[in-house]
């Protein structure tokens, strides 16, 4: 059972059940979601294994071939993200069992988010990519509002409005590409663009609109404003799954379209594309770092640091070398794991001690040594220090950019590391050096073993992925050879 269609169908069909079962018994939602994502994880690993053995896996829904039917494809680039979506979704459920929310409608939206994010990774045409982006986006808006507070509802509304603008820009871009090439299939788009028969002005206009639309979903600077508001108002479990999946699959989509549809030859022929990508990535690195330095709330710090990390990813894609793109993928996977872990840690510490700002984290290492140690590991990973996955990702991006002669990108990667050291160093100083802030609480009280265990697991994964990053790069190599 390694059909890519099942990757989307399983969570999509299961998403209807928790809300219905809640009419009978509210507590049935969590075990159903766990069972679904356990099956999803097993299926994702099986599909990834098949990709390793046979190369890309293709299926046409209903047996109708592309470009008339819906084609789903899993190759070496998509496989890590398919596994990431399933594993991250399953891991965060360990937190929500006690940390909440726990309603049936919540778990229905949760599974719908997983289905949409998976669809983005496996679809083979640009319009269905829009459909899956909207499925995951609509679920995300509902999940942000699930906090039940007025601020959460307002944040969800803002997220909805900004997300709709981003999705509309993406769809307009798809329209330009269709007019230029007469197709929505990624493979046929790539063929027509490579042949030179498409009007380059229309293609560039389409790419610009698509890129800006996805930049909104990724929260690159200056279209990042929705992220700190939404993540700060959402429950910790929701913020964690959004941090792990939403911007990550949008960044995957950008890399897939720029490299798999346009091709490196097109990018080199029109260097304005690379220039704008570097400008966007560089602005995100610098502005995101400055905003993180000024942040007071821990959730704001984490949200702004995501702006920085995705800026580094864009720099890797812009360089368009095997090493830099592999680095961008490693960075995306690592960021998803580490940032989800930090949001969960913020939830654990808030539940146990009522702390939410950086100032209130003073002396927490003495009272919550295990959780604090996990936070330290994850923060070091986002800074980009060995042996974590953050170091591996940034190293690959820098080496690949240097091979392409993109020295500005190399400098920006180094600057991102130095500035990350400052703002995460401020957090670690409060936890390990400064005296206690006076907040009361017990690390074993409000936070369950599953909640704290999910944070420790994320820290262990950050180190494990760092030690095995070379293996992931080898998995990506055959696909990147074709794309690049």
N, C-alpha and C positions, 0 to 999 in steps of 0.2 A: 504494500500500500504506500507507494511513493509518488502518487499523482499530485502535482502542485495545486490542482483545484481543491483538494481536500484541505490544504492549508488555509484556504479562505472559507470554504464551506463549513468546516467544523465549528469554529468560533462564531460564525455568522448565524448558523442555525441554532446553536446553543444559546445565543444571546437572548432569544425570545423566552427562554424557560425560567430564569430566576424571577423575573417580574410576575410571571404567571403563578409560579410556585409560592410566591410571597402571599398570594391570596389564601393559601392553605396554611403555610407555616413560614415565617420570615427567615428562620435560620437555615433553610434549605439552600439559599443562594450561594453561600460560601463553599460548601462541599461540592456543589455542582460546578462552580467556577474552577475549583481546584482540579476536579476530575477532568474537566474539559482541557485545561491548560497542561495537565500531565500528558494527556493524549496528544495535544498539540506539540509539546516539546519532543515526545518520542517520534512523532511524524516528521517534525523539522529536522531532527538528527538523522532520520532515515533518508530523507531527501538530500540532505547535505552529504551523507555518505555515498549516495548514488552519484551525485555530482563529482565527487572525488574519483570514483571508479570509472565513470563513463563520460564525463564532460557534462555539458548543459542538458537539463531535462526540460522537455517541451510538451505541452498539452493544448489541444484545441477544444474548447468547451462545445459539447454537443456534436463533436466530430466535424464542425464547420471550419474549414481552414481559413487562416488569415489571408487577405485583409478583411474578409467579410465576417468572419467569426471572431470570438474573443480568444486570444492566445495568451497563455501564461508560461513564463520561462523562469527557470532557476539555474543560474550559472555560478561560476566561482565568485563573482562580485555580489550576487544576491544572497548566496547561501549563508554567509556569516550573519547577515541582518535578519534573515528568516529565523535562524536559531536564537539570535539576540531578542527578538520580539517575544518569542515563546518563553524563553528562560526568564527574562526580566518581568514579564507579566506574571509568571508563576511565583517568582521570588517575592514580589511586592505583596502578594496575597498572604504571605506569612505574617506580614505586618498588619494588614487590614482586619484579620480575624478578631483582634482585640482593639487595635488602634482605630478601626472603623474608617469610613462609614461601612455599615453592614446590611443595608436594605436590599431587597430583591431588585428594585430598579437600578440601584448602584451597580450591582454585579452584571446586569444586562448591558448597561452602558460600558462597563469595563471590558466585557467580551466583545462588544461591538468595536471598541477602540482597537483591540488586538486584531480583529478581522480586517479593519481598514488599514492598519499599519502593515499587516502582512501582504495585503493586496497591493499596496504601493511598491513593495519589494519584488513582487512576482509578475506584475502586469507587463505586457509587451506592446502596449499602445498608449499614446499620450493622452487620449481622452479618458480611458478607463483609469489612468493614473489620477486624473482630476476627480473622478468619481470616488476612488478609494481615499484620496486626500480629504474629501468632504465627509465621507463616512467617519473617518477617524476624528476629523475636526468637530463634527456635530456631537459625537460622543464626548470629546474633550470639554466642550462648552458645558454640557450637562454635568460632567464630573466635577468641574470647578465649582459649580453652583451647589454641589451636594453637601458643602460645608454647612448649609442651613442658615448662615448669617446674612445680614443685609449686604455686608462688604463682599461676600462671596458671590451673591447674585449680581452685584454691580460689576465685579471683576469679570464674571462670565459674560455679561452683556458687552463689556468693552472688548473682551477677547473675541466674541462673536462678530462684532462690527469690523474689527481689524482683520480677523481671519477671512471674512467675506470679501473684503477689498483684495486681500492677497489672492484668494481663489479666483476672483473675477479677473484680475490681471493675468493670472496663469491661463485662464480659459481664453482670454483675448489673444494671448500669445499663441495658443494652440490653433486659433482661427487663422492667424497670419501664416503659420507653418502649413496648414492645410491648403490655403490658397496658393502658397508657393510651390507645394509639392504634390498636391492631390491625394494625400494619404495621411492616415493617423498612426499607422504601424511604425514602430521605432525602427525596425529593420529596413522597411521600404523608405522611410525618411532618410536614413543613413545612406542608402543606395542612391537616392535622387540627389541629395546634397553632395555626395562624393562625385557624382557624374558631372556636376557643374551646370546642370540644366535648369536648376531652380534660380529664381531671381534673388541674388544675394541681399538686396535691400530688404525684401520681405522676410527672408530668413533671419537676418540680423534683428529686424524689428520684433519678430516672433520670439527669438531667443532672449532679447532684452526684457520683454514683458513676462515671459516664463521665469526668467531668473529673478526679477524683482518680486514676482508673486511667491516664489519659493523662499526668497530672502525674508519675506514677512513671516512665513511659517517657521523659518529657522531663527528668527529674531536677530538678524544682523543689524548693526548700527547703520542708519538711524531709525529703522523700522522695528525697534526692539521693545518699545514702551509697554506692550501688553504683557510681556513675560514676568517682570518682577511683581506687577499687580496681581496677575492670575496665580502665580506660584505662592505669593504671600498669603492670599486669601483662601486658597484651596487647602483641604486637609493634607497632612503630611504624606499619606499613602498616595493620594492623587497627584500631588506635586512630584513625587518620586517617579511614578509611572509616566507622567507627562515629560519629565526631564529625560527619562530613558528613551522614550519612543517618538514623540511628536516631532521635535526638531531634528532628531536623528534620521528619521525616514525622509524628511524633506531634504536634508543634505544629501542623502543617498540618491534621491530623485534628481537633484541638481547635477551630481557627478555622472549619473547614468545618461542624462540628456546631453550634457556638454561633451562627454567623451564617447558615448555610444551612438549618438545621433549626429552630432556635428563632425566629430573626428578631430584628431590633433592637426591634420593637414589644414582643415578649415580654420582652426584657431590660429595657426601660424600664418595663414594667408590674410587673416583680418586681426592683426595684433591689438586692435582696440578692445576686443573681447577680453583678452588676457589683462590688458591695462586696467579695465574697469573691475575685473575680478580682484586683482591685487589691491586696487584702491578700496574696494569694499571690505576685503579681508583685513587690510591694514587699518582702516578706520575702526573696524570692530575691535581689533586688538588694542588700539590706543584708547579709544573712547570707553570701551568696556572696562579696561583696567582702571581708568580714572574714576569711573562711576563706582567700581568695586571698592576703591580706596576710600570713597566718601560714604559708603554704605554703613548704616548702623544696625539694621536688622540682619540676622544671619541669612534669612531667606533671600533678602535683597542681594547680599554678597554672593550667594550661590547663583542667583539668576544672572547677575552682571558678569560673573566669571564664565557663564555659558556663552555670553556674547563673545568673549575673548576666545574661547576654545573653538567655536564655530568659525571665527575669523581665521584661525590657524588651518582649519579644514579647507576653507576656500583657497587659501594660499597654496595648499598642496594640490588641489584640483587645478588651479591656474597654471602651475608649473608643468603639469601634464607629462611627467616622467614616471616610469614604473615605480621607482622608489617613493616619489612624492605622493602618488595616488595610493600606494600601499600604506604610506604613513597616514594619509587622510582617513582611510578605512580603519586602521588601528586606532587612530585618535577618536573616531566616532564610536567605535565599540567600547573603548576604554572610558570615554567620557560618559556614555550611557550608564555603565556600571558604577563609576565613581560618584557621579552626581546623584544618581538614585540613592546610593548608600548615604551620602551626606544629607539629603533631604529626610531620609528615614531617621538618621541620627539626630537631626534637629527636632523631629517629632518625638523621639524617645526622650531627649533631654527636656523638651518643653512639657511633656506629660509627667516626668519625674520631678522636675524642679521649677517649672513655670518660667524658664529662661527663654528669651526670644531675641535679645540684642547681643551684640558682641561684648559690650561692657558687662552684661550679666553672666557671661561665661567664665568670669574670674574664678580660678581655683577649682574648676570642675574636675580636673584630672585627679584630685585627691578623693573626691566623692564618687566619681563614676570612672574608675580607671580603665575598665574594658572598653566602654563606649568611647571614651576620650582617645584611647590608643587607636581605635578604628578610625575615628575622625582624623587623627594625625596621619595615618597611613594614606587615607583617601585624599587629604589635602596635599600631602607630598606628591601623590600621583598627579593631581591637577597642576601642581607647580611644574612637574616634568622632571623629577629626579629619579635616578635608578634606585631599585630595580623594578619600578612600577611600569605599567602599560603607558602612562602618560609620557615617560621618558622615551620609550620606544617609538611612540607615534611622532613626537616632535623631532626625534633624531632622523627618522625616515623622511619626514617632510623637509627638513633642513638639507639633508644629503641630496635628495632628489632635486630640490630647488637650486642647489649649488651646481649640480650636473647640468641644469638647464641654463646656467648663467644668471639666474634670478637672485642676485645678491641682496636686493631690497627685501625679498621674501625671507631670506636667511636671517637678515638683521631683525626683521619683525618677529620671527620665531624666538630669537634670543631675547628680544625685549619683552615678549609675552611671558617668558620664563622668569625674568628678573622682576617684573612688576607683580606677577603672581606670587613670587616669594615674599614680596612686601605685604600684600593684603591678606594672604593666608597666614603669613608669619605673624601678623597682628592678632589673628584669631588664636593661633597656637600659643602665643605669648600670654594671652589672657588665661588660657586654660592651664598652662604648665608653669608659668613664672609668677604671674600676679596673684595677690591674695584673694581669698574668696569674696564674692560680691555680696554675700549675706542671704542668697536665695536658699530656701529650705527644701527638703525633699529626700526621697529614698530611691536609689536607682533600681531597686528590686520591687518597687511598689506599683506605680501606675503603668509602667512598661513591662510587658510580658516577656517571657523567654523568647518567644517567636519574634517579637519586635526587635529585641536586642540582637538575637541571632542573625536576623537579616542584615543588620549593619556590619557585624563581624564577617559574615559571608561575603559581602561586597568588598571589604578590605582585603580579604584573602584572595578574591578573584582579581583585584587590581594588581596584586603582586604576581599571581599565577599567570595572568595574561601578559604581563611584562616579560616573564621568563620564557613564554612560548610565542612571543610576537614573531619570531623568525619563522616558525611553522605556519602561522597565518599568512605571512608574506609569501611563502612557497605555495600555499593553496591559491592565493590570488594571482600568482605569476602567469599561468596559462591564459587566464581571462584577460589580464592586463596586456599581455602580448598581442592579443587579437584587437583589443580596443585601441591601443596606442601605436 
